[in-house]
Amino acid sequence: MKKLIAILLCLLLVTAIFAGCGPSANSDFKVGVVLVGDENEGYTLAHINGIKEAAKNLGLSETDNFVWKYAIGEDETCKTAIEDCIDQGCKLVFTNSYGHQDYAKLAAEQNPDVQIVAMTGDKAKASGLANYKNAFTEIYEARYVSGVVAGMKIAELEKDGKLTAKNYAKDGTVKVGYVGAYPYAEVVSGYTAFFLGIKSVYENVSMEVLYTSSWFDITAEKAAAEQMIGDGCVIIGQHADSTGAPSACEAALNAGTTVYSVGYNIDMLTAAPNAALTSPTNEWGVYYTYAIGAAMNGEDIATNWAEGFDKDAVALTPLGPNAAAGTQEKVDEVIAALKDGSLHPFDQKAFTVGGKTVEEAFATDTDGDWNNDADNAMFDGYYHESYFQSAPAFNLRIDGITELN
């Protein structure tokens, strides 16, 4: 009996030792989260959900182990928010908007013992700071696949005779619209991938892009979509964070206009149950689990991190009921090709600029003028997006796409 008790005690001791090596040993570990929006805005909601997933994966409390900062502007309030997180004991701080990065960099310079990640940023590598990081997903892959979904729908509409003269441009191409936030590389990369995804299954298409000058403005996004619907666009994509564009498509479709929506970040079927086809989305839990787990274990976080379908870091939301027949099978086929490397969204042969094949396209802006001037990313027959930096860098204006403003 004494021997049995001794064995049990030993087992309990071993269990306790191993438990001390797990998440419970980091019960005091704190993470700061500085967010440009809140749960009412799709982009930030995706980050919030990703962090909550990471907390669950790592055995952390959403309240005790995290300091949350919501609706933080891209100004000095960002640095104040980061500093408050650090004052509360955070050894790792995330910001989630491109405009946060300069304040994040300054905070990193002043707090070398704290790891600071500027999500979607592009200055970590050049900064030379060991504690300043950038991360993004390879969302362009999901945008390309969402374009395939849109292209399948256009082909079906044409086959069924549901397109009218208004849906065709003067050159005979079918019109597609896209609501963009800003003319940044992140947006340009995304809408170009979307457009090329469409063209991979339906070649005869052109696209117009209308900018709102805001990441989240439901009124402006709705108005932009309505303008392009009025112009005859049959698909409205978006790199904007509200339900404004999908709801505009839903209203128009219900009123008898042929138009469908491809959203972003979240499933838009609630806002547009008939018009929504799908949304490309970031699975932020993959990155947050990696980064927070590394920091908890005292490990360095990658200076630039970007993953796509291969690591399940991007996805499509479920297809809407009006997606074309056979779309899911085609989506599965395209995702498999992206994963095995036989398909590259920015294939050199898939687009032209000024009627010419692009032989050289850079990925890095070294002087801050918004024009990439270093690191040629066009090699091996395609543009290597998120290769030299995690943030999207493709900013070529390819043939077939027109910016309206």
Buried (B, 14 or more C-beta within 10 A) or exposed (E): EEEEEEEEEEEEEEEEEEEEEEBEEBEEBBBBBBBBBEEEBBBBBBBBBBBBBBBEBBBBEEEEBBBBBBEBEBEEBBBBBBBBBBEEEBBBBBBBBBBBBBBBBBBBEEBEEBBBBBBBBBBBBBBEBEBBBBBBBBBBBBBBBBBBBBBBBBBBBBEEEEBEEEBBBEEEBBBBBBBBBBBBBBBBBBBBBBBBBBBBBBEBBBBBBBBBEBBBBBEBBBBBBBBBBEBBBBBBBBBBBBBBBBBBBBBBBEEEBBBBBBBBBBBBBEBBBBBBBBBBBBBBBBBBBBBBBBBBEEEEBBBBBBBBBBBEBBBBBEBBEBBBEEBBEBBEEBBEBBBEEEBBBBEBEBBBEEEEEBEEBBBBBEEEEEEBEEBBBBEEEBBBBBBBBBBBBBBBBBEBBEBBE
